Amino acid sequence: MASTREIQTRIKSIQDTRKITNAMYMIASTKLRKARKALDETEPYFYALQSSMNRLLRHCPEVTHPFFDHREEIPEEKRTRGYLVITADKGMAGAYNHNVIKEAEECLEQHENTKLYVVGFVGSQYFLKNPDKADPEFHYTAQDPSLGRARLIAEQLVDLFLSGELDEVNVIYTRMQKGSQTETVMQKLLPMERQDFSNIPVDVYQETLNFYPSPDQVIENIGKNFMTGFVYGALVESYCCEQNARVMAMEAATDNANEMLHELGILYNRVRQTAITQEITEVISGAKAQRRKKKGTS
């Protein structure tokens, strides 16, 4: 059985760890509230872009644009697929990073010609072992997502698609579900699918639209803004899920620390009581020995 000094050392160590996990819990809770607010503010903008694209395609069903080019002439086994993988900059967030990395690895196994564009320090460090698949020059942080950062990422991916380096662009990110549940998903960004916009409701049906300078140019402008909005939404939602996962992980760690401290407190009292009982027994035994010695000499 451990001594009281060893138990006290363990208690002190767990108390210090509990202070850290509790502080991280409070920080993550604050960031989560801000991230949820940013996510709520992002959705109307994203849906407005979808609605605008729906109206444009409904009025000009015959219009064509490279954004909708599926390049059917390229066989499946020769298509080059790009994946924007959104991870975190830090760990201690439960299985958040693991789930995203696992999804990316499955995509690498399924398709030979793939290229990863990783956001977040954790994912970047993990995929550095495979530089042929991950772009080493793609450096973006996952902290505090901004529309400017999303625009830079979207422009880079669009340029790679239009230049023919990528035949398909997908985004792997974590999406919020009901309550505190999250889900790692993969969603295609390019080429665009017309049916993805046909399900978006439009308020005005009897309307006349004029396109300046041309429908193709309008599609290009709206399409770029739509992709920027989609990337920004994915960054914000992933950041929100990261903070949610960290809140849950730190809460569980703090609860475990409290449980361990309770058990160690009981063990400490038991060991201390055993030591006191042993000391009393030794004192009594010594006193009895002294009395027997005095009787023997008398």
Salt bridges, closest charged atoms under 4 A:
ASP16 OD2 - LYS12 NZ 2.98
GLU76 OE1 - ARG81 NH2 2.48
ASP167 OD1 - ARG71 NH1 3.02
GLU168 OE2 - ARG81 NE 3.81
GLU183 OE1 - ARG175 NH2 3.77
GLU193 OE2 - HIS70 NE2 2.87
GLU193 OE2 - LYS188 NZ 3.51
GLU207 OE1 - ARG55 NH2 2.89
GLU207 OE2 - ARG58 NH2 3.05
GLU207 OE2 - HIS59 NE2 3.26
GLU220 OE1 - HIS65 NE2 3.65
GLU220 OE2 - LYS224 NZ 3.30
GLU242 OE2 - ARG246 NH1 2.98
